[in-house]
């Protein structure tokens, strides 16, 4: 079972609401549920909860180009994606 998940309009860890989504009735900063799911998948993967999926170097290159595009166009989340990509690259290096 995943440690992080999206439910009731928030990215959650156990019973704790970590980030509110647009569907939440609570007031803090909100993100899309799709982005919250991406964060949940990345966190679960990084912590070994779903170790079968590690993106390939080619996948990371494409994602990195998209993250840089996001940053160049002031789209929220580009820096977060670059950080996640760096973490995946470290995992790939350790597996070599």
Buried (B, 14 or more C-beta within 10 A) or exposed (E): EBBBBBEEBBBBEEEEBBBBBEEBEEEEEBBEBEBBBBBBBBBBBBEEBEEEEBBEEEEBEEBBEBBEEBBEEEEEBBEBBBEBBEEBBEEBEEEE
